[in-house]
């Protein structure tokens, strides 16, 4: 599940970055619209929301990669030591 989450977060980061780049380009054409103030306002709000989503998706990616790293160090690297019981002296 962590690997799927990391993949989805990586794809989401790419899509949000692309969306932010396209929104910035569309904001430049606001001066030729009928109401440039409204266009600038809605564009700025949209860019703010996409930026927040990009930050949160990047945070999700970092948390997921950390969880994968901890899981790998606990399970894959043979870091577990065998627990032996002391000899029974009766």
MMTF fields as JSON, N, C-alpha, C and O atoms, coordinates in Angstrom:
{
  "mmtfVersion": "1.0.0",
  "mmtfProducer": "UNKNOWN",
  "numBonds": 359,
  "numAtoms": 360,
  "numGroups": 90,
  "numChains": 1,
  "numModels": 1,
  "chainsPerModel": [1],
  "groupsPerChain": [90],
  "chainIdList": ["A"],
  "bondAtomList": [4, 2, 8, 6, 12, 10, 16, 14, 20, 18, 24, 22, 28, 26, 32, 30, 36, 34, 40, 38, 44, 42, 48, 46, 52, 50, 56, 54, 60, 58, 64, 62, 68, 66, 72, 70, 76, 74, 80, 78, 84, 82, 88, 86, 92, 90, 96, 94, 100, 98, 104, 102, 108, 106, 112, 110, 116, 114, 120, 118, 124, 122, 128, 126, 132, 130, 136, 134, 140, 138, 144, 142, 148, 146, 152, 150, 156, 154, 160, 158, 164, 162, 168, 166, 172, 170, 176, 174, 180, 178, 184, 182, 188, 186, 192, 190, 196, 194, 200, 198, 204, 202, 208, 206, 212, 210, 216, 214, 220, 218, 224, 222, 228, 226, 232, 230, 236, 234, 240, 238, 244, 242, 248, 246, 252, 250, 256, 254, 260, 258, 264, 262, 268, 266, 272, 270, 276, 274, 280, 278, 284, 282, 288, 286, 292, 290, 296, 294, 300, 298, 304, 302, 308, 306, 312, 310, 316, 314, 320, 318, 324, 322, 328, 326, 332, 330, 336, 334, 340, 338, 344, 342, 348, 346, 352, 350, 356, 354],
  "bondOrderList": [1, 1, 1, 1, 1, 1, 1, 1, 1, 1, 1, 1, 1, 1, 1, 1, 1, 1, 1, 1, 1, 1, 1, 1, 1, 1, 1, 1, 1, 1, 1, 1, 1, 1, 1, 1, 1, 1, 1, 1, 1, 1, 1, 1, 1, 1, 1, 1, 1, 1, 1, 1, 1, 1, 1, 1, 1, 1, 1, 1, 1, 1, 1, 1, 1, 1, 1, 1, 1, 1, 1, 1, 1, 1, 1, 1, 1, 1, 1, 1, 1, 1, 1, 1, 1, 1, 1, 1, 1],
  "groupList": [{"groupName": "UNK", "atomNameList": ["N", "CA", "C", "O"], "elementList": ["N", "C", "C", "O"], "formalChargeList": [0, 0, 0, 0], "bondAtomList": [1, 0, 2, 1, 3, 2], "bondOrderList": [1, 1, 2], "singleLetterCode": "X", "chemCompType": "L-PEPTIDE LINKING"}],
  "groupTypeList": [0, 0, 0, 0, 0, 0, 0, 0, 0, 0, 0, 0, 0, 0, 0, 0, 0, 0, 0, 0, 0, 0, 0, 0, 0, 0, 0, 0, 0, 0, 0, 0, 0, 0, 0, 0, 0, 0, 0, 0, 0, 0, 0, 0, 0, 0, 0, 0, 0, 0, 0, 0, 0, 0, 0, 0, 0, 0, 0, 0, 0, 0, 0, 0, 0, 0, 0, 0, 0, 0, 0, 0, 0, 0, 0, 0, 0, 0, 0, 0, 0, 0, 0, 0, 0, 0, 0, 0, 0, 0],
  "groupIdList": [1, 2, 3, 4, 5, 6, 7, 8, 9, 10, 11, 12, 13, 14, 15, 16, 17, 18, 19, 20, 21, 22, 23, 24, 25, 26, 27, 28, 29, 30, 31, 32, 33, 34, 35, 36, 37, 38, 39, 40, 41, 42, 43, 44, 45, 46, 47, 48, 49, 50, 51, 52, 53, 54, 55, 56, 57, 58, 59, 60, 61, 62, 63, 64, 65, 66, 67, 68, 69, 70, 71, 72, 73, 74, 75, 76, 77, 78, 79, 80, 81, 82, 83, 84, 85, 86, 87, 88, 89, 90],
  "secStructList": [7, 2, 2, 2, 2, 2, 2, 2, 2, 2, 2, 2, 2, 2, 2, 2, 2, 2, 2, 2, 2, 2, 2, 2, 2, 2, 2, 4, 4, 4, 4, 4, 1, 1, 7, 2, 2, 2, 2, 2, 2, 2, 2, 2, 2, 2, 2, 2, 2, 2, 2, 2, 2, 2, 2, 2, 2, 2, 2, 2, 2, 2, 2, 2, 2, 2, 2, 2, 2, 2, 2, 2, 2, 2, 2, 6, 1, 7, 7, 7, 7, 7, 7, 7, 7, 7, 7, 7, 7, 7],
  "xCoordList": [0.823, 0.0, 0.859, 0.513, 1.982, 2.837, 3.443, 3.6, 3.781, 4.348, 3.294, 3.602, 2.053, 0.972, 0.718, 0.477, 0.771, 0.576, 1.685, 1.426, 2.92, 4.039, 3.905, 4.193, 3.471, 3.279, 2.19, 2.356, 1.082, -0.033, 0.359, -0.014, 1.106, 1.558, 2.523, 2.497, 3.367, 4.298, 3.556, 3.879, 2.567, 1.756, 0.954, 0.838, 0.403, -0.343, 0.522, 0.077, 1.759, 2.685, 2.973, 3.045, 3.138, 3.391, 2.185, 2.344, 0.981, -0.223, -0.455, -0.809, -0.261, -0.476, 0.561, 0.236, 1.796, 2.818, 2.464, 2.62, 1.991, 1.572, 0.388, 0.347, -0.574, -1.744, -1.337, -1.871, -0.408, 0.061, 0.753, 0.564, 1.543, 2.217, 1.217, 1.385, 0.182, -0.841, -1.657, -2.0, -1.972, -2.727, -1.955, -2.544, -0.655, 0.149, 0.14, 0.086, 0.193, 0.143, -1.217, -1.293, -2.289, -3.618, -3.866, -4.682, -3.186, -3.324, -2.762, -3.212, -1.803, -1.214, -2.179, -2.018, -3.181, -4.155, -5.356, -6.339, -5.303, -6.421, -6.611, -7.727, -5.565, -5.682, -6.58, -7.159, -6.709, -7.552, -8.979, -9.786, -9.308, -10.664, -11.597, -11.153, -12.904, -13.911, -13.779, -13.93, -13.5, -13.313, -11.975, -11.917, -10.91, -9.582, -9.426, -8.648, -10.16, -10.032, -10.569, -9.945, -11.743, -12.338, -11.462, -11.293, -10.911, -10.038, -8.787, -8.38, -8.182, -6.996, -7.33, -6.56, -8.494, -8.907, -9.127, -8.595, -9.902, -10.175, -8.908, -8.714, -8.054, -6.798, -5.885, -5.224, -5.844, -5.001, -5.517, -4.737, -6.843, -7.436, -7.146, -6.796, -7.292, -7.028, -5.568, -5.275, -4.662, -3.238, -2.902, -2.054, -3.559, -3.342, -3.786, -3.087, -4.952, -5.449, -4.569, -4.261, -4.166, -3.307, -1.955, -1.386, -1.438, -0.167, -0.287, 0.616, -1.388, -1.614, -1.715, -1.135, -2.439, -2.53, -1.167, -0.852, -0.361, 0.974, 1.847, 2.594, 1.758, 2.523, 2.078, 2.912, 0.767, 0.264, 0.576, 0.86, 0.526, 0.862, 2.342, 2.719, 3.184, 4.614, 4.881, 5.743, 4.153, 4.282, 3.847, 4.479, 2.768, 2.318, 3.395, 3.641, 4.037, 5.094, 6.26, 6.812, 6.635, 7.736, 7.396, 8.232, 6.184, 5.765, 5.729, 6.152, 5.228, 5.133, 6.523, 6.765, 7.426, 8.782, 9.465, 10.217, 9.213, 9.775, 9.221, 9.959, 7.925, 7.314, 7.878, 8.105, 8.104, 8.693, 10.112, 10.508, 10.87, 12.254, 12.292, 13.129, 11.409, 11.375, 10.953, 11.492, 9.99, 9.546, 10.678, 10.897, 11.393, 12.502, 13.612, 14.179, 13.92, 14.985, 14.562, 15.412, 13.291, 12.82, 12.666, 12.867, 12.314, 11.986, 12.99, 13.205, 13.594, 14.424, 15.895, 16.592, 16.378, 17.828, 18.326, 19.457, 17.533, 17.93, 18.454, 19.447, 17.794, 18.249, 17.727, 18.093, 16.882, 16.369, 17.406, 17.968, 17.639, 18.56, 17.738, 16.623, 18.327, 17.636, 17.677, 18.706, 16.567, 16.481, 16.636, 15.822, 17.678, 17.899, 17.643, 17.961, 17.078, 16.794, 18.062, 18.828, 18.264, 19.437, 19.322, 18.216, 20.442, 20.402, 19.695, 19.835, 18.95, 18.185, 19.094, 19.534, 19.371, 20.244, 19.407, 19.091, 19.061, 18.243, 19.048, 18.519],
  "yCoordList": [-1.203, 0.0, 1.255, 2.251, 1.207, 2.385, 2.686, 3.848, 1.638, 1.846, 2.449, 3.333, 1.976, 2.552, 4.004, 4.846, 4.297, 5.672, 6.59, 7.728, 6.095, 6.903, 7.162, 8.263, 6.154, 6.319, 7.335, 8.203, 7.226, 8.152, 9.572, 10.532, 9.709, 11.035, 11.637, 12.844, 10.812, 11.308, 11.77, 12.815, 10.999, 11.393, 12.651, 13.541, 12.73, 13.916, 15.16, 16.242, 15.012, 16.142, 16.621, 17.823, 15.679, 16.055, 16.772, 17.796, 16.244, 16.875, 18.261, 19.19, 18.405, 19.706, 20.725, 21.9, 20.293, 21.2, 21.666, 22.841, 20.741, 21.085, 22.039, 22.999, 21.779, 22.649, 24.045, 25.033, 24.137, 25.436, 26.206, 27.416, 25.53, 26.189, 26.69, 27.776, 25.901, 26.318, 27.484, 28.402, 27.456, 28.551, 29.859, 30.919, 29.8, 31.012, 31.596, 32.813, 30.729, 31.212, 31.823, 32.812, 31.241, 31.789, 33.094, 33.901, 33.323, 34.599, 35.766, 36.901, 35.501, 36.562, 37.088, 38.208, 36.291, 36.735, 37.422, 37.697, 37.704, 38.344, 39.798, 40.313, 40.456, 41.868, 42.079, 43.155, 41.082, 41.226, 40.734, 40.762, 40.291, 39.807, 40.967, 42.105, 40.674, 41.712, 42.325, 43.536, 41.501, 42.009, 41.49, 40.416, 42.251, 41.757, 41.611, 40.774, 42.418, 42.289, 40.944, 40.268, 40.571, 39.288, 38.133, 37.147, 38.255, 37.207, 37.052, 35.93, 38.153, 38.097, 37.505, 36.719, 37.894, 37.403, 35.892, 35.176, 35.405, 33.963, 33.181, 32.071, 33.745, 33.073, 32.971, 31.952, 34.029, 34.009, 33.009, 32.29, 32.968, 31.99, 30.573, 29.703, 30.351, 29.025, 28.63, 27.496, 29.551, 29.254, 28.989, 28.15, 29.697, 29.462, 28.076, 27.398, 27.65, 26.313, 25.222, 24.236, 25.394, 24.39, 24.337, 23.257, 25.48, 25.501, 24.77, 24.026, 24.973, 24.275, 22.769, 21.99, 22.357, 20.93, 20.361, 19.225, 21.145, 20.687, 20.496, 19.521, 21.406, 21.279, 20.048, 19.286, 19.85, 18.703, 17.376, 16.383, 17.351, 16.129, 15.809, 14.643, 16.839, 16.624, 16.112, 15.255, 16.628, 16.14, 14.684, 13.892, 14.331, 12.936, 12.041, 10.946, 12.501, 11.723, 11.514, 10.416, 12.549, 12.428, 11.453, 10.639, 11.532, 10.631, 9.19, 8.276, 8.988, 7.637, 7.047, 5.878, 7.848, 7.351, 7.033, 6.063, 7.835, 7.543, 6.238, 5.447, 6.014, 4.768, 3.564, 2.512, 3.714, 2.617, 2.344, 1.187, 3.386, 3.207, 2.512, 1.635, 2.884, 2.238, 0.784, -0.075, 0.495, -0.877, -1.724, -2.855, -1.166, -1.916, -2.176, -3.269, -1.183, -1.405, -2.4, -3.078, -2.497, -3.44, -4.85, -5.819, -4.984, -6.304, -6.861, -8.072, -6.035, -6.532, -6.658, -7.458, -5.924, -5.835, -6.796, -6.652, -7.758, -8.742, -8.085, -8.53, -7.037, -6.339, -7.008, -6.62, -8.003, -8.696, -9.701, -10.466, -9.688, -10.639, -11.77, -11.576, -12.939, -14.069, -13.933, -13.592, -14.199, -14.139, -15.567, -16.442, -15.78, -17.112, -17.108, -16.156, -18.169, -18.266, -18.78, -19.556, -18.345, -18.813, -20.309, -20.845, -20.976, -22.426, -22.721, -21.992, -23.79, -24.168, -24.941, -26.046, -24.376, -25.063, -25.541, -24.777, -26.779, -27.348, -28.261, -28.837],
  "zCoordList": [0.0, 0.0, 0.0, -0.636, 0.715, 0.749, -0.613, -0.989, -1.348, -2.684, -3.609, -4.408, -3.504, -4.314, -3.926, -4.792, -2.648, -2.182, -2.68, -3.071, -2.666, -3.16, -4.656, -5.126, -5.402, -6.843, -7.139, -7.995, -6.433, -6.648, -6.246, -6.92, -5.158, -4.732, -5.741, -5.981, -6.33, -7.344, -8.591, -9.155, -9.024, -10.181, -9.864, -10.706, -8.659, -8.251, -8.216, -8.599, -7.758, -7.742, -9.16, -9.414, -10.077, -11.474, -12.075, -12.74, -11.848, -12.388, -11.8, -12.526, -10.503, -9.866, -10.331, -10.501, -10.538, -11.052, -12.462, -12.795, -13.28, -14.637, -14.616, -15.386, -13.738, -13.611, -13.171, -13.675, -12.244, -11.773, -12.894, -13.015, -13.706, -14.829, -15.866, -16.42, -16.128, -17.097, -16.549, -17.294, -15.249, -14.644, -14.681, -14.893, -14.479, -14.523, -15.933, -16.104, -16.938, -18.321, -18.649, -19.378, -18.116, -18.398, -17.66, -18.106, -16.544, -15.828, -16.64, -16.484, -17.486, -18.297, -19.341, -19.827, -19.692, -20.682, -20.04, -20.729, -18.756, -18.062, -18.487, -18.418, -18.918, -19.268, -20.477, -20.629, -21.334, -22.522, -22.289, -23.218, -21.096, -20.827, -20.519, -20.367, -20.427, -20.18, -18.789, -18.625, -17.798, -16.434, -15.899, -15.301, -16.117, -15.717, -14.207, -13.749, -13.416, -11.963, -11.477, -10.659, -12.0, -11.621, -12.09, -11.374, -13.283, -13.823, -12.96, -12.657, -12.568, -11.707, -10.339, -9.788, -9.795, -8.482, -8.507, -7.659, -9.466, -9.531, -9.872, -9.376, -10.703, -11.027, -9.827, -9.627, -9.023, -7.833, -6.807, -6.181, -6.639, -5.716, -6.189, -5.392, -7.48, -8.043, -7.854, -7.475, -8.114, -7.929, -6.463, -6.163, -5.559, -4.137, -3.715, -2.963, -4.199, -3.847, -4.441, -3.771, -5.693, -6.328, -5.621, -5.462, -5.198, -4.467, -3.136, -2.753, -2.435, -1.172, -1.399, -0.643, -2.425, -2.743, -3.107, -2.754, -3.809, -4.179, -2.941, -2.852, -2.004, -0.753, 0.028, 0.517, 0.147, 0.915, 0.227, 0.897, -1.106, -1.828, -1.691, -1.575, -1.702, -1.49, -0.079, 0.119, 0.892, 2.269, 2.371, 3.069, 1.675, 1.653, 1.062, 1.567, -0.004, -0.629, 0.332, 0.407, 1.061, 2.029, 3.153, 3.544, 3.669, 4.751, 4.257, 4.966, 3.055, 2.508, 2.259, 2.558, 1.718, 1.484, 2.81, 2.901, 3.83, 5.154, 5.714, 6.301, 5.531, 6.008, 5.263, 5.861, 3.969, 3.187, 3.664, 3.802, 3.913, 4.375, 5.735, 5.952, 6.645, 7.964, 7.842, 8.539, 6.964, 6.77, 6.2, 6.632, 5.226, 4.623, 5.632, 5.67, 6.441, 7.421, 8.496, 9.072, 8.77, 9.782, 9.233, 9.965, 7.959, 7.426, 6.431, 6.395, 5.646, 4.549, 4.888, 4.265, 5.819, 6.05, 7.113, 7.576, 7.511, 8.522, 9.78, 10.356, 10.202, 11.401, 12.672, 13.781, 12.505, 13.69, 14.182, 13.399, 15.439, 16.039, 16.645, 17.129, 16.597, 17.194, 18.708, 19.291, 19.314, 20.761, 21.266, 20.968, 22.022, 22.552, 24.057, 24.768, 24.489, 25.926, 26.63, 26.058, 27.845, 28.585, 28.848, 28.918, 28.99, 29.264, 30.584, 31.566, 30.574, 31.749, 32.704, 32.387, 33.845, 34.827, 35.991, 36.902, 35.953, 37.009, 37.872, 38.823]
}
